[in-house]
Amino acid sequence: MPIIKSAKKRMRQSLIRKKHNRRIKNRVKNSIKNFLKLVNQKKGEEAKKMLPQIIKLIDITSSKGVWHKNKAAREKSKLMKKTARL
């Protein structure tokens, strides 16, 4: 446990950020998982409707600094390729 006051505050802030980042990551991860299920089940129309929402989530995730911008671009590219194959 930190002893110095500023270290205690940094620890509190870090725990709050960790919780927030996890919530955002899980939301994106679950939506991608659901999208991939639709793609695997060959439900192209539903997947194409879902894609813009997922891309928006990924953009938010990268703009908030939870994901690096290159990771976000890579994920979007991967999802668009899968959609194009349908």
N, C-alpha and C positions, 0 to 999 in steps of 0.2 A: 504494500500500500504506500502511496506517495505521502510524504510528510509536508512538503512545501505547498502552500496554498494554491499557487498557480498550477502546480502539477496535478493537484486534486481536480481543479477546474478542467484542465486538459483531458483528464481521464473521463470526467463526466461527459464532456463534449464528444469525446471519441466513442463512448458507448452509445450516445444518442445517434451519432452519424452512422455507426455500424448498424444499428437497428433500422434506420431509415434506408440505408443502402441495400440491406438484405431484403426489405419489403419491396423495393423497386426491382431488384434482380429477380426475385421470385415471381413477381407479376409478369415480367418479360419472359422468363423461362417457361412459365405455365402457358402463356399465350402461344409461344413458339411450339411447345409440345402439342397443344390442341390443333394448331395449324398443320403440323406434320402428320397428325393422325388423319385429318381430312384429306391431305395429299395422298397418303398411303391407301385410303379407302376410295380413291379416285373420285372424290366429290369436288370437282374443279370449280363449280360456280360458287359454292360456299367458301372455298379456300380463297378465291379471287376477291370476294367481298371482305374477307377477314384481313387480307394482306395490308391495305392502307392503315388499318388500326394498329397492326403490329409494327409497321414502319414508323408510325408516329410515336409509339411507345419506345422503340429503339432510339429514335432521335432525342427524345426527352432524357432517356438514360444516359446517352453520351453527352448531352449538353449540361447535365447536372454533374458530370465527372464521375459517374458510377462506372461506366465503361469508357475505354479509350475510343477515340473517334475511328481509328482503324478497325477495331473489333466490331464496332457498330456497322461500318461500311461492309465488312466481310460477312456479317450475319445477314444484312439486307440483301447483298448480292446472292448469297446462298439461297435465301427464301425466294427471290425473284426467279432464279434459275429453275427451282423446283416448280414454281407456278407456270413458267413458260413451257415446261415439258408436258403439262396436262392437256 
